[in-house]
């Protein structure tokens, strides 16, 4: 019975709640960053070789 009350008090403690909120916010931030990054990726159908323009001498 003592072990259960310890876990209950731990879950209700302010430091644990702050840690839990921070962990959730970081996880949401990472998920949003990954989602936005995937939308900006340009997928090319073929390889493109860049040729430097000739300079006039």
OpenMM code with the backbone's topology and positions (N, CA, C; nanometers):
from openmm import Vec3, app, unit

residues = "UNK UNK UNK UNK UNK UNK UNK UNK UNK UNK UNK UNK UNK UNK UNK UNK UNK UNK UNK UNK UNK UNK UNK UNK UNK UNK UNK UNK UNK UNK UNK UNK UNK UNK UNK UNK UNK UNK UNK UNK UNK UNK UNK UNK UNK UNK UNK UNK UNK UNK UNK UNK UNK UNK UNK UNK UNK".split()
positions = [
    Vec3(0.0832, -0.1194, 0.0000),
    Vec3(0.0000, 0.0000, 0.0000),
    Vec3(0.0877, 0.1258, 0.0000),
    Vec3(0.2002, 0.1190, 0.0676),
    Vec3(0.2886, 0.2344, 0.0757),
    Vec3(0.3458, 0.2696, -0.0615),
    Vec3(0.3769, 0.1674, -0.1415),
    Vec3(0.4347, 0.1892, -0.2735),
    Vec3(0.3356, 0.2631, -0.3643),
    Vec3(0.2083, 0.2263, -0.3577),
    Vec3(0.1065, 0.2921, -0.4400),
    Vec3(0.0899, 0.4388, -0.4021),
    Vec3(0.0936, 0.4703, -0.2744),
    Vec3(0.0774, 0.6094, -0.2323),
    Vec3(0.1987, 0.6930, -0.2748),
    Vec3(0.3180, 0.6307, -0.2762),
    Vec3(0.4369, 0.7021, -0.3219),
    Vec3(0.4238, 0.7387, -0.4694),
    Vec3(0.3811, 0.6432, -0.5507),
    Vec3(0.3648, 0.6702, -0.6937),
    Vec3(0.2574, 0.7756, -0.7179),
    Vec3(0.1506, 0.7708, -0.6416),
    Vec3(0.0440, 0.8694, -0.6564),
    Vec3(0.0934, 1.0089, -0.6211),
    Vec3(0.1683, 1.0214, -0.5141),
    Vec3(0.2242, 1.1509, -0.4750),
    Vec3(0.3272, 1.1993, -0.5766),
    Vec3(0.4047, 1.1068, -0.6331),
    Vec3(0.5021, 1.1439, -0.7346),
    Vec3(0.4312, 1.2014, -0.8576),
    Vec3(0.3247, 1.1365, -0.9004),
    Vec3(0.2510, 1.1835, -1.0182),
    Vec3(0.1847, 1.3189, -0.9949),
    Vec3(0.1489, 1.3488, -0.8718),
    Vec3(0.0827, 1.4759, -0.8399),
    Vec3(0.1811, 1.5883, -0.8081),
    Vec3(0.3106, 1.5569, -0.7958),
    Vec3(0.4072, 1.6580, -0.7548),
    Vec3(0.4325, 1.7586, -0.8676),
    Vec3(0.4487, 1.8873, -0.8330),
    Vec3(0.4720, 1.9907, -0.9350),
    Vec3(0.5940, 1.9675, -1.0240),
    Vec3(0.7094, 1.9237, -0.9720),
    Vec3(0.8226, 1.9006, -1.0623),
    Vec3(0.7930, 1.7935, -1.1684),
    Vec3(0.7225, 1.6885, -1.1294),
    Vec3(0.6888, 1.5843, -1.2252),
    Vec3(0.5919, 1.6365, -1.3304),
    Vec3(0.4954, 1.7173, -1.2890),
    Vec3(0.3995, 1.7739, -1.3843),
    Vec3(0.4688, 1.8691, -1.4821),
    Vec3(0.5628, 1.9489, -1.4311),
    Vec3(0.6387, 2.0393, -1.5184),
    Vec3(0.7200, 1.9585, -1.6188),
    Vec3(0.7857, 1.8523, -1.5715),
    Vec3(0.8627, 1.7653, -1.6602),
    Vec3(0.7727, 1.7025, -1.7663),
    Vec3(0.6554, 1.6581, -1.7264),
    Vec3(0.5619, 1.5959, -1.8191),
    Vec3(0.5154, 1.6951, -1.9257),
    Vec3(0.4836, 1.8172, -1.8851),
    Vec3(0.4398, 1.9205, -1.9802),
    Vec3(0.5535, 1.9545, -2.0765),
    Vec3(0.6750, 1.9692, -2.0276),
    Vec3(0.7892, 1.9986, -2.1144),
    Vec3(0.8147, 1.8852, -2.2139),
    Vec3(0.8046, 1.7626, -2.1684),
    Vec3(0.8254, 1.6479, -2.2576),
    Vec3(0.7199, 1.6449, -2.3679),
    Vec3(0.5967, 1.6758, -2.3333),
    Vec3(0.4892, 1.6788, -2.4330),
    Vec3(0.5121, 1.7919, -2.5319),
    Vec3(0.5515, 1.9104, -2.4848),
    Vec3(0.5763, 2.0237, -2.5736),
    Vec3(0.6933, 1.9959, -2.6688),
    Vec3(0.7989, 1.9354, -2.6178),
    Vec3(0.9137, 1.9026, -2.7028),
    Vec3(0.8734, 1.8011, -2.8087),
    Vec3(0.7968, 1.7011, -2.7699),
    Vec3(0.7515, 1.5995, -2.8656),
    Vec3(0.6650, 1.6614, -2.9744),
    Vec3(0.5736, 1.7496, -2.9362),
    Vec3(0.4881, 1.8171, -3.0346),
    Vec3(0.5721, 1.9044, -3.1269),
    Vec3(0.6696, 1.9752, -3.0713),
    Vec3(0.7572, 2.0591, -3.1531),
    Vec3(0.8362, 1.9787, -3.2547),
    Vec3(0.8877, 1.8648, -3.2142),
    Vec3(0.9630, 1.7796, -3.3063),
    Vec3(0.8723, 1.7263, -3.4163),
    Vec3(0.7536, 1.6842, -3.3807),
    Vec3(0.6604, 1.6322, -3.4809),
    Vec3(0.6215, 1.7409, -3.5815),
    Vec3(0.5973, 1.8626, -3.5332),
    Vec3(0.5618, 1.9732, -3.6231),
    Vec3(0.6803, 2.0072, -3.7128),
    Vec3(0.7999, 2.0111, -3.6569),
    Vec3(0.9188, 2.0439, -3.7366),
    Vec3(0.9420, 1.9404, -3.8456),
    Vec3(0.9236, 1.8141, -3.8142),
    Vec3(0.9416, 1.7092, -3.9146),
    Vec3(0.8347, 1.7166, -4.0221),
    Vec3(0.7131, 1.7509, -3.9838),
    Vec3(0.6046, 1.7589, -4.0814),
    Vec3(0.6261, 1.8761, -4.1769),
    Vec3(0.6658, 1.9902, -4.1248),
    Vec3(0.6893, 2.1082, -4.2083),
    Vec3(0.8075, 2.0847, -4.3006),
    Vec3(0.9116, 2.0194, -4.2511),
    Vec3(1.0310, 1.9942, -4.3310),
    Vec3(0.9989, 1.9024, -4.4487),
    Vec3(0.9141, 1.8040, -4.4285),
    Vec3(0.8799, 1.7110, -4.5354),
    Vec3(0.8003, 1.7798, -4.6455),
    Vec3(0.7205, 1.8803, -4.6113),
    Vec3(0.6411, 1.9512, -4.7121),
    Vec3(0.7298, 2.0358, -4.8026),
    Vec3(0.8420, 2.0854, -4.7517),
    Vec3(0.9288, 2.1745, -4.8281),
    Vec3(1.0269, 2.0993, -4.9186),
    Vec3(1.0361, 1.9681, -4.9021),
    Vec3(1.1322, 1.8900, -4.9799),
    Vec3(1.0837, 1.8807, -5.1241),
    Vec3(1.1738, 1.9094, -5.2171),
    Vec3(1.1418, 1.8988, -5.3582),
    Vec3(1.1932, 1.7652, -5.4082),
    Vec3(1.1049, 1.6879, -5.4643),
    Vec3(1.1454, 1.5578, -5.5167),
    Vec3(1.1699, 1.5723, -5.6659),
    Vec3(1.2901, 1.5346, -5.7077),
    Vec3(1.3264, 1.5450, -5.8484),
    Vec3(1.3087, 1.4091, -5.9149),
    Vec3(1.2575, 1.4120, -6.0374),
    Vec3(1.2349, 1.2877, -6.1090),
    Vec3(1.3630, 1.2368, -6.1731),
    Vec3(1.4561, 1.3239, -6.2030),
    Vec3(1.5803, 1.2820, -6.2664),
    Vec3(1.6956, 1.3663, -6.2136),
    Vec3(1.8152, 1.3178, -6.2330),
    Vec3(1.9331, 1.3919, -6.1894),
    Vec3(1.9562, 1.5098, -6.2842),
    Vec3(1.9951, 1.6213, -6.2271),
    Vec3(2.0215, 1.7405, -6.3061),
    Vec3(2.1673, 1.7796, -6.2857),
    Vec3(2.2369, 1.8035, -6.3942),
    Vec3(2.3764, 1.8460, -6.3850),
    Vec3(2.3793, 1.9968, -6.4059),
    Vec3(2.4436, 2.0670, -6.3137),
    Vec3(2.4531, 2.2118, -6.3257),
    Vec3(2.5762, 2.2471, -6.4084),
    Vec3(2.5551, 2.3250, -6.5129),
    Vec3(2.6655, 2.3684, -6.5987),
    Vec3(2.6838, 2.5173, -6.5750),
    Vec3(2.8079, 2.5552, -6.5419),
    Vec3(2.8386, 2.6957, -6.5198),
    Vec3(2.8223, 2.7741, -6.6503),
    Vec3(2.7591, 2.8896, -6.6453),
    Vec3(2.7478, 2.9693, -6.7671),
    Vec3(2.8846, 3.0205, -6.8117),
    Vec3(2.9042, 3.0277, -6.9421),
    Vec3(3.0317, 3.0744, -6.9937),
    Vec3(3.0412, 3.2253, -6.9714),
    Vec3(3.1593, 3.2652, -6.9249),
    Vec3(3.1810, 3.4090, -6.9044),
    Vec3(3.2445, 3.4679, -7.0307),
    Vec3(3.2016, 3.5881, -7.0655),
    Vec3(3.2561, 3.6536, -7.1844),
    Vec3(3.3896, 3.7171, -7.1495),
    Vec3(3.4902, 3.6953, -7.2351),
    Vec3(3.6241, 3.7496, -7.2096),
    Vec3(3.6532, 3.8664, -7.2987),
] * unit.nanometer
topology = app.Topology()
chain = topology.addChain("A")
for resn in residues:
    res = topology.addResidue(resn, chain)
    for name in ("N", "CA", "C"):
        topology.addAtom(name, app.Element.getBySymbol(name[0]), res)
